[in-house]
Amino acid sequence: MSTVADLIFDDVVRDILLGAIRPRDHISERDLVARFGVSRTPVREALKRLFERGFVDSGPKGVAIVAEIDPEELRSLYDLRIELEGYAAGLTVENISNAQIDELNRINKRFAAALADRDLMRMLDVRAEFHALTSSATKNKWLAQILVMLRDKAYTVRHWHWQDADRANQTRKIHEEMVQALRRRDAQIYRELVVQQIEAAIISYEGQLRARPRIVSSESEARKRTVSRLSSAQGSESGLNRDAAPTEKKRRTRATIE
């Protein structure tokens, strides 16, 4: 069962993945307390987890700042991902069960439905399920944990790559081909598809970096934007009552993709 800290962590991570909270934005303990209407204890636990997973760095006076990965570091990260995911692909083909393959097919259909709705948050959640299953199918828990960690570190690339509906639809098609390759137990084709989708994401991200100048707002502008965003729900939320939040998030998500 999810704890209050889990809910806060998940909510902030989703905002980062959706681009609602951007690299170098500040996330303060006080703002999160106001947003969720909870005590400081679960907020501190959620922030601690954000630091541990690499989503935020420590700024002045301990304020959490959303991490920004250097392009060269990002390329190194993806080179490592390609090596490890390629290795894991062989283990997945060898060990995955027919029931798990059927589940992957169902997950991909849910991804298609989320894509049709232009719901980026659902797309991210469903795709995470797809890759969590293929990772666990390796039967190597240490490798599976490392793969999840590296994917988390690549959140900026995933967000960029999936803002374009055509690229997201291409991912859906690749996943269909992956499921078919797994049914045939075709390790070579499956490995090629895994590497193909990883390379496509980093190449498209690097392309947009070259195409336009990088704009970084000042700390004061970032702080004002973050405070405004995190405080927006305060008037409509009571404790952890988030009935209104999904509607606002869905509206924001659709605007992001469109």
Salt bridges, closest charged atoms under 4 A:
ASP6 OD1 - ARG49 NH1 2.53
ASP11 OD2 - ARG35 NH2 2.79
ASP11 OD1 - ARG242 NH2 2.58
ASP11 OD1 - LYS249 NZ 2.60
ASP15 OD2 - ARG35 NH1 2.98
ASP15 OD1 - ARG252 NH2 2.91
ASP25 OD1 - ARG225 NH2 2.59
ASP25 OD2 - ARG229 NH2 2.51
GLU29 OE2 - ARG40 NH1 2.54
GLU29 OE2 - ARG44 NE 3.14
GLU45 OE2 - ARG49 NH2 3.54
GLU52 OE2 - LYS48 NZ 2.56
GLU68 OE1 - ARG214 NH2 2.67
ASP79 OD1 - ARG75 NH1 3.14
GLU85 OE2 - ARG81 NH2 3.58
GLU85 OE2 - ARG151 NH2 2.77
ASP102 OD1 - ARG183 NH1 2.99
GLU103 OE1 - ARG106 NH2 2.84
ASP117 OD2 - ARG122 NH1 2.90
ASP119 OD2 - ARG122 NH1 3.84
ASP125 OD2 - ARG14 NH2 3.34
GLU129 OE2 - ARG110 NH2 2.81
ASP152 OD2 - ARG53 NH2 1.90
GLU176 OE2 - ARG172 NH1 2.67
ASP186 OD2 - ARG184 NH2 3.99
GLU206 OE1 - ARG75 NH2 2.98
GLU248 OE1 - ARG251 NH2 2.41
